[in-house]
Amino acid sequence: MSQLLRTKSIDDLIEASLEPAKSLRRTLGPYSLTALGIGAVIGSGIFTVTGTAAAGKVLPIRSALDATLLDLMLHGVHAGSQMGRPGAGPALTLSFILVGLACCFAALCYAELASMIPIAGSAYTYAYATLGEIFAWIIGWDLILEYAVSNMSVAVGFSAYLQDLFENVLGFHLPAQIAFAPIPAPGQPAGWFNLPALIITIAVTWILTRGVKESAETNAAMVIVKLIAILAFCLGAARAINPAHWRPFAPNGFPGILTGASIIFFSYIGFDSVSTAAEECRHPQRDLPIGIIATLVICTVLYASVSLVLTGIVPWRGLGTDSPVADALKALGFNRLRLIVTAGALMGMLSSLLVYQYGQARIWFAMSRDGLLPRMFSAVHRRFKTPHVSTWIAGFAVGIPAGIWDIDTFAELSNIGTLFAFIIVSAGVIVLRRRQPHRRRAFRVPCAPLFPAISIVCCLVLMMGLPLLTWLRFLSWLGIGLTIYFLYSKTRSLLAQEMSSRPAP
């Protein structure tokens, strides 16, 4: 057990990151980090999930696996029944603010550890320094799943939006053989391969291998387009607001607000990806907390503004569609504004894809540098100073599956993985405060250990709201990861080799 719980010294982690052959180029500042965070957080969700959260939904239960753990415990749902989810109505704005506050607790924990341990790897590295190697492996393996599944979903969604843009603007239709996956979602046509999903993934991968500065500049440009689209919607549609649509403001009371919060929570996922850029920051102790917290504040303001305008221009009961913003603008006859919003949605997905691909490669890079994955994953390009091997492998690992099948049904795996990472990071703050209370902290979580404990409780409650089938898939993935750890990584860990080479006392 002592071998499984061995931790890496924070000082050793920082020293290892300075090794010339395996060090990354430090070029990012607070603005670039905030743009990375916004690029990851604001994807297509702001243009899609807002409608379901406002109007609510009814979920058919085909088996107990479709029900959430919370519903099974509280209501004992059974096959053939339905779960009603009351919508937040115009109070969706309050749902976004509520979730922003809940995420703030986890964001504060990330900010403290990122400023103390400015190393690539995010929650994986923090777990290695605080909880032990086995927890580091589990969270690293979990993050691989989180980033990969998220990117597959984004790549498939980008392909669908792009084809819709081609058809509505250019009148051009891609052949179904190269536009759809051979294993599609229910109701979707089948093709040979979703080629646009693969092409966009490879294009993003190529950008990432050219250098972090170039990648950050590309992301910043896409974020600007995305923000212009969001502001254009808020300002352009504001003239059509009818205050009568806001009455009653909370038609389903506080339960509706909570339901809306549970639906839109996952549109906040991504602010933690800022911490994966720790090793490429010029001043990580100062800039990482700024990037993480600024991302959360800006996204909360934008989300609340969009939901307030959206529920003001059309009745909230009619928003339960896959594209509520576009549908509302179409109903109002704002076709030019609708085109701008579609372009913003495309940029939102593209920037999310870029940031998550960036983060995924850094996770593999950090695990490989510690000996838990093969050495090739920690190779650094001599000219561009990027982990090019990890980046290209990650690109094909996402692009090929995205072209073969529609993985939207697996999207909740990303959600449970993210919440698990939040729990590990929050626990790491508590542990490190007790073990190393005098270590310098450029940023400190206020009211510790209360705030980290609140973060853990919030994440556990949200995890309980996920379907049982998602839990089973998540546990199966962790089981595969633990098998690899005990058969390969445990004996090849650099920390294990260092400990075995030390003379016995």
N, C-alpha and C positions, 0 to 999 in steps of 0.2 A: 504493500500500500504506500510506503514511503517513496518508492520509485515513481508511482503514478502521480503523487502529489508534489513532486519536486518542482520548484519554481526557478525561474531565471532572474538573476539580479538585474535591476533596472539599469545600473551603471554598466553592466556587461552588455545589455541590449543596445544601449546608446553607443558604446565603444565599437560593437560589431557593425553598427550601421555606418560607421565612419571609415570602414575598410575600403580603400580606393577601388578594388576590383568589383565590389558588390554594393557600392554606394550610388544613390540616385542624385540627379541634379536638382539643386534647391533654387527654384525660380518663382514659386507662388507666394502671393501676398494676400491680405485679407479680402480684397475685392475678387480676386480669382477664386478663393475658397468659397466665398458667399455665392458666386455664380455657379460653382460646381454643386453646391448644396441645392440651390434653386433649380438647377438643371435636373437634378435627381428627383426632387420632391414633386415639382409641378410637371406631371406628365399629362396623359389624356384624361385622368380621373376628374379634373376640375370641369371638363366639358361633358362628362358622361355620368359619373356616380352621383352627382348632385341631384339629378332628377329622382332616382330611386330613393335617396335619403329623404327627400321632401315629401314624396307621394306615398312612400311605404311600399310593401310588397307582401305577397302571399306565397309561401314556399310549400310545394307538395312534398310529402314525406313518403318515399318509396320503400325505405327500410330504416331501421334504427341508425344505420351508418350515415344517413343524410341529416339526422338531427344533431344539434350541438350538445355538448356535454351539459351545458347549463340548462337547456330545455329538457333533457332527459332527467336531470336531477329534480327540477322544479315542477315539470308538468307531466312527465312520463309519456311523451308522445309515442305513437305507434304507426306502423305502416298503413298507408291509406288516408292518414289525417293531413291536416294542413297547419302550418305555422303562420299566423298573421303578424306582420311587423308594421305597427302604426308609424306613419311618416311624421317628420318634424314640422312640416308645413313651412311657413315663412320663418319660423324659429330655427330653421336650419343654420342661420347665421350664428345663433347661440351654440348649436352643436359644434360648429367649426371652432369657435372660441374655447369651448369646453375641452375639445380634443387637443387644441394647441396648448392649453394649460397642462393637460395630462402628459403630453409629450415633453413638456418643458422639464419635468423632473428627470426623465431619462437623458435629455439633452445636457442638463447641468452635470450629470455624472460623466457623460462622454467628454465634456469640456475639461473637467478636472483631470481625468486620466490621460487625455490627449496632450494636455500641457505638461504633464509629468513624464510621459513616455512617448515622445515624438517620433514614433517608429511606424513604418508601414505595417499593416496587418490589422488595425482597428481592434475589435473586441477579442480577436485571437491573441494578439500580443498582450493585451491587458490581462486576459485570463492566465497567460503563461507567467506573468510577473506577480500575480496575486493569488490565484487559486490552485495552480499546479498544471503539469503537462497534460494529464488526461482531460481536464476541463478545456485546456487550450485546444487539444485535438478535436474534441467534440464541437466546440464553437467554430473552429476553423472549417471543419467538415460541414457544419450547418450553414456557414456563410457561403461556401461553394454552392450549395443547393439554392440558397436565397438569391444570390446574384444571377446564377445560371437560369433558373426558372423565371425570374423577373424579366431577364433579357429576352428569353424566348417569347414570352407573352407580348412584350413591347414590339419585337420584330414582326410578329404575326399581326398585331394591331396596326403597325405602321404600313404594312403591305395592304391591309384592307382600306385604310384611309387614303393611301396613295392611289389605289385603283378607283376609289370613289371620286377623287379629284380629277383623274384622267377622264372619267366618264362624264362628269357634270360640266367640266370646263373645256376640255379638248374634244369631247365626243369620241374618245379612243377607248377601245376595250382590249385588254390583254387576253390572249387565248387562255381558256380555262385550264389547259394542260400545264401551263407554267405560272398560273395565278393562284392555284389552290393546292392544298396538301393532299396526298393520297389517303390520309386518315383524317378527315375533316371533323369539325364539330357537328352535332345534330342539326339538320336543316341546311347545312352548307354543301355546295357541290364538291365533288372530288376531282382532283387533277393528278398530274404526274409529280409535281414538285412546286412548292411556293418559292419561285425564284426571286421575287423582290425581297423577301425576308432574308434570304442568304446574301444577296448583293449588298443590302444596306448594312448588314452585320460586318461583312468583309471590308466595306468602305470605312466604317468606323474603326475597325481594327487597324487598318493601314494608317489612319490619322494618329491613333494612339501610339503606334510604334515610332512615329517620326519625332516625338518629343513631347514632354508634358506641357511645355510652354505653348507649342502649336495646338495641342489638344485643348488647353484651357482657353486659348483665343478663339478657337472654333466654337467651343461650348458657350463662351460669353456672347458671341454673335447670335447663336441660336436662342439664348436666353433673352436677349434684347428683343428679337422678333416675337418670342412668346409673350413677353411682358407687354409689348405694343398691342398684341391681339387681345390680351385680357383687359387692358385699359381702354382699348377701342370699344370693346363690348360694354364695359361699365359706363363709359361716357356716352357712347352712341345710342345704347338702348335706354338710358336713363330718361330720355324725353318721352318714352312710351309707358313709364311707370304709372300704374293706377293704384293709389293708396288703398282702395277697397280690397285689392287682392291680399293685403297684409292683415285683414281682419277676418277672423280672429288670428292673432299673431302666432299663438301656440295652440292649434286646434286639438291636439292630442295630449296637451299638458307636458309634464316633465317626462313621462314614459316615452312620448314621441321624440322629445329632444334627445333622450338617451339612445333610442333606437337609431336616430339619425347619426348620432356620434359613433355608434358601433359600425355603421355602414361606411362612413367616410373616414374612419380612423386610418385606414390603409392608404389613403391618398397622401398621408403625411410621411410615409416610409421613404427614407432616402437621406434625411439630414445626417444620419450616422456615417454616410459615405464620405463626408468631409474628413473624417479622422483617418481614412485610408491614405490621404495625401500628406500625412504628417511628415514623412521623410523628404518631401519635396517642397517644404515651406522654408522661406528665408528666416522667419522668426516664429517658430511653432508655438512657443510658450505664450506669446501674445496673440498671434493671428488665428490659431485653431479655435479657441473659445469664441472669438469674434465671429468667425465663419459659421460655426455651429448655431450659435444663438441668433445671429442676424438672419440666417436662413429660416429658422422657425418663426421668428416674428414677422418677417416679410411675407412668408407663405400664408400665415394665419390671416393677415390683413387682406391679402388678395382673395383667398378663399371666401372669407366673410363678405367681401364686397360683391363678388360674383353671385353668391347665393342670395344676397339681399336684392340685387337688381333682377335676377332671374325670377324670383317669386313675386316681384312687383310688376312684371310685364305680362305675365300669364297666370291663370289660376293654378295653384300648386297641385291640385288633384290631377291635372293633365300632364304632369312632368315625368311620369314613370316610364320613360322610353330610354333607349340606348344612347340617344344623342339629344338630350333635352335642350341644350343651348341652341344647337343648330335648328331643331324643330321649332323652338319658340321664335327665333328670328325669321324662319320661313313663314310661320303663321302671321307675323307682323308685316311681311313683305320686305324685310331688310336683307335682300339677297347679297348686296355688296358687302355688308357687314358679316354676313354668314360666310362668305368666301374668306374674309380676313380671319375669322375664328377657326375655320378649317385649316388654314395655313398655320395658325398658332398651335392647333392640336398636333399637327405634323411635327412642328419644331419641338413641341413638348415631348413627344415620344422619342424623337431623334436625340435630344440632349439627355434624356433619361438613359437611353441605350448607351450613349458615350460614357456617361459617368459610371454606370454600373459595370460596363466592360472594364473601365479603368480600375474600379475597386476590386473586381474579381481577380484580375491579374496580380494586384498587389497582395492579395491574400495568399495566392499560390506562391508568390515570390517570398513572402515572409516565412511560410511553412517550409519551403525548400531550403532556405538559408539556415533554418534550425535543424535540418536533417530529417524532418518528418515526411517530406516528399522528395522524389529524385532530384539530383543536383541541377538538371537541365532547366527546371522551373525558376531557378535563381540566377540564370545567366543574364548579364547586362550588356546591352549593345555598346560597342566601343565608341561609336560616334554620337549616337542619340541619347545614351545613358538611360535607356528604358529597358524594362524586363521583356524584351521582344519575344522570347520563346513562349513565356507564359501568356503574353498578349495574343499571339497567333493561335495557340492551342485553345485558349478561351474563345476566340472568335469562331473557330470551326466547331467547337463543342456546343456553341449556341446556334450558329447559323444552320447547320445541317439538321438538327432536330426540329428547328422552327420551320424548315422547308418540308419536313416529312409529315408532321401532324400538328393539329391545333391543340395547344397545350393550355388553353384557358382554364380547363377543369383542374389543372395543377397549380393555378395561381395562388390558392390559399396556402400552399406549401411555403411560398415566400413570406406570407404573413406570419405564420407560426414560427418560422425560422428567425424572423426579425424580432419578434417579441421575446423569444428565447435569448437572443443576443442582448437585448435591453436588460433582461434579468441578470445575466452574467456580469455585465458592465456595472450595474447598480450594486450588486453584491461585492464586486471588486473594490469599489470605493469604500465600502464599510470595512472590508478586510484590511485594506492598505492603511486606512486611518488608525486601525488598532495596532498593526504590526510596525508601521513606520510613521508614527505621529509627527516626528520632527523633520521629515523630509520636506524640502522646499516645494511649495505648490504655487505656481503662478496664478492659478485660478482654483478657488475652493467652493464646493457645493455648500450653500448656506444651510443651516439647521440640520447638519448631518449628525446621526444617521437617519433622522426622520424623513428627509426628502428622498434619499435612496430607497428607504423602506416603502414609501408611498409609491415610488416608481415600480417596485417589484410587485406590489399588490395590484396596481392598475394593469400591468402586463398579464398577470395570472388570470384576472377576471376576463380580459379580452381573449386570452387563449382558450378559456372555458367556453367562449361564445363561438368557437370554430367547430365544424362538423367532426363527428367521431372518425369518419373516413380519413380526414386530413391528419388527425392524430396518428392513426395506424400507418399511413404513408410516411409520416415524419419519423416515427419510431423505427420503421423498416430501414429508412435511410441511415439513421444513427447506428442501427445494428450492422449494416454493411461497413460503415466507417470504423466502428470498433473492431471488427474483424481485420480490416486492413492495418489498424494501429498495432494490434497484438502480433500479427504475423510479419509486419514489415517495419513500421515506424518506431516501435518501442525500442528496438535494439539499435537502430540507425540514428537515433536522436543524438545530436552533438552534445547535448547536456548529459545524456547517459554515458557517452563515451568519455567525457571529461571527468565525470564522477568515478567511473571504473578505473581510470588511469591514475587517480590520486593514490598515494601510498596510504595504507591502512594506519590509523592512529595507534 
